[in-house]
Amino acid sequence: MDAETIAGLIGLAVGLLVLLGLSIFESRAYRKEHDGEGMMHHWLAEHHVLGRVRRRH
């Protein structure tokens, strides 16, 4: 591998770590502001997806 490839992979790894960190931070902040309800649950409930899914026991 040449230096440009290694630098590109390092940049990609750093970018993904920053994205993951921001996602975790935003998720925790959203839960605090919305009484523990997660973003995915809120989105699914707003778009009536949860009512369409049949739960099997």
Sequence and secondary structure as in RCSB ss.txt:
>XXXX:A:sequence
MDAETIAGLIGLAVGLLVLLGLSIFESRAYRKEHDGEGMMHHWLAEHHVLGRVRRRH
>XXXX:A:secstr
  HHHHHHHHHHHHHHHHHHHHHHHHHHHHHHHTTT  HHHHHHHHTTHHHHS    
